[in-house]
Amino acid sequence: MNIIKVNGVELAYDSFGNENDEAIILIAGLGTQMIRWTIPFCEILAARGFRVISFDNRDVGCSTHFSHYKALDFEALATSLMSGMRPDIPYTLDDMSKDVIGLLDALSIDRAHIVGRSMGGMIAQIVASDYPERVLSLTSIMSSSGNPALPQASQEVMALMTKPAPNPFEDEAGFLAHSLSFAKRIAGTGYPFEEDAYRALILEEVRRAYDPGSVGRQIAAIAVSGDRRPRLATIKVPTLVIHGVDDPLFVPACGEDTAAAISDAELMLIDGMGHDLPHQLYKVTADGIERTARRNGQALPE
C-alpha cells in the first residue's frame, strides 16, 4: 500500500500489473475500503494487460478522514435540499471525482479506464462526464443515475443500512452480527453467501480504520449529487453498466436508467447477483470491463 497527497487529502492506493500498461482505476462504494476490490480480482484484470489501481476514497480506510467534522443532522440536510439551499457538508461526490483526477495526475497517467461500484459508480460517472479527456472507458457497477423518480430500496433494507452498529472494540460479536446481517440481506440469491470470507473482510476493514461517522458523511455527499442524467448524456466513451437482477439496494431499474442515459452504453443484467461482487462473478465482470476497454479501438472522445 502507498500513500499519496492529492486534492488536499492523502489517498491510500495499491497497484497491480505493469506500470506501462493502460490503467484501470477501481473506485469503491459507500463506506467501504479498497480491499473490497480483492487481490484475486485485481490480478485477473492485470493478467489481461492492464495496470490496475485500487484506492481508499477520502474518509475511509487509510486515506484522510473527516471525523473532526460536526455530526451531520440528516433532518436539516433534507430540509436544505428541499428548499434548494446548499447544505453544510464536508465534501461532495464532485470533490471525490477530483480525487480520482488528482490520483491520475500524481501517478502521471494521462487517461484511464474508470470502474466504480455503488457510490464508486456515481463517482466514476462524474469523472467520465466532467473529465472526458482523462477517461478511456467507463464501467458503472451496481450504481444509479440519481433520477429521483426511480424506485427506492425498501424501508427494511434502509433501516438495516442506517442502524448504528455496536463498537467492534467493545462488542466484536455484536458488530459482526450487525455487519453480516446487512451483507447477507443485500447479497444475491444466485451464489452462496460465504460468511467466513465476509467476516474476515469486515474485520480487516476494522483493523485498517474504524470510523463509524464516515458512512453518514458519504451518504450526504450522495444526497447532494442530485440527478446525474444531464451529465450522463454528455459521456461519449465506451460504457458498460453492470447490475444485479437481485439487487435490493439499487434495484435493477437504477442500472437500466443509467444505461439509458448514456449514448450507446451496454447494459449487463446478471441473474442471481445482488449488491455485491462474489468471486464467482469475477471473470464475467472482468470480461465486461476488458470488452468495454477494447471497444471501438478505445476511441478517444471528440
RAVENVEN-V821508 format. One record per pair of residues at least 12 apart in sequence whose ideal C-beta (glycine too) atoms are under 7 Angstrom apart, sorted by the first residue. I is the first residue (numbers start at 0). J is the second residue. If there is no record, write none. Layout:
BEGIN
i = <I I>
j = <J J>
END
This chain:
BEGIN
i = <0 0 1 2 3 3 5 5 5 5 5 6 6 6 8 8 8 8 9 9 10 10 10 10 10 11 11 11 11 11 12 12 12 12 13 13 14 14 15 15 15 15 16 16 16 16 17 18 20 20 20 21 21 21 21 22 22 22 22 22 22 23 23 23 23 23 23 23 23 24 24 24 24 24 25 25 25 25 26 26 26 26 26 26 27 27 27 28 28 28 28 29 29 29 29 29 30 30 30 30 31 32 32 32 32 32 33 33 33 33 34 34 34 36 39 39 40 41 43 43 43 44 44 47 47 54 56 57 57 57 58 58 58 59 59 60 60 61 61 64 64 65 65 65 66 66 68 68 70 71 71 71 71 76 76 80 80 86 88 88 88 88 89 90 91 91 91 92 92 92 92 92 92 93 95 95 96 96 96 96 99 99 100 100 100 103 110 110 110 111 111 111 112 112 112 113 113 113 113 114 114 115 115 115 116 116 116 117 117 117 118 118 120 120 120 120 121 121 121 121 123 123 124 124 124 124 125 127 127 128 128 128 128 131 131 131 134 135 135 135 136 136 136 136 136 136 137 137 137 138 138 138 138 138 139 139 140 141 141 141 141 141 142 142 143 143 143 144 144 144 144 144 144 144 145 145 145 145 146 146 146 147 149 149 149 150 150 152 152 153 156 156 156 156 159 159 159 160 164 164 164 165 167 167 175 175 178 179 179 179 182 184 185 185 185 185 185 186 186 187 187 187 187 187 187 188 188 189 189 189 189 190 190 190 228 231 231 231 232 234 235 235 235 236 237 237 237 238 238 238 239 239 239 239 240 240 240 240 240 240 241 241 241 241 242 242 243 243 243 243 244 244 244 244 244 245 245 245 246 246 247 247 248 249 251 254 254 265 267>
j = <13 61 13 61 102 105 98 101 102 104 105 97 98 101 57 62 63 98 62 63 54 55 62 98 102 54 55 60 61 62 52 53 54 102 33 53 50 52 41 42 45 51 45 49 50 51 50 50 48 49 50 49 50 112 135 49 50 52 108 111 112 44 49 51 52 111 112 114 288 52 99 111 113 114 51 52 53 114 99 114 115 119 122 123 56 116 119 116 117 118 119 117 118 214 217 218 59 213 214 217 59 55 59 60 204 207 53 54 55 60 200 203 204 53 278 281 281 53 281 282 285 285 288 285 289 102 95 90 95 98 213 216 217 208 213 207 208 207 208 210 213 89 90 216 210 212 89 216 212 88 215 216 219 219 222 222 223 223 216 219 220 223 216 220 220 223 224 121 122 125 220 221 224 125 122 220 122 125 126 129 122 126 126 130 133 133 133 134 135 133 134 135 135 136 292 126 127 134 137 138 288 139 140 142 140 141 276 141 142 274 217 221 139 140 141 142 142 221 224 227 137 139 139 227 230 231 230 234 236 230 231 233 234 235 236 300 236 236 292 297 236 237 238 291 292 294 234 236 238 239 241 287 288 291 240 257 241 242 243 246 249 274 249 257 249 253 257 227 228 231 253 256 257 260 224 225 226 227 226 228 256 226 252 253 256 250 252 247 248 247 184 185 247 248 180 181 184 181 177 178 211 177 205 209 198 201 201 194 197 198 197 247 247 248 273 274 275 273 275 243 245 271 272 273 275 245 271 245 270 271 272 271 277 279 260 257 260 261 260 261 262 300 301 300 291 294 295 261 264 291 265 267 287 291 254 257 258 264 266 267 267 269 284 287 254 268 269 272 273 274 268 269 270 271 272 271 272 273 273 274 273 274 274 274 268 266 268 291 287>
END
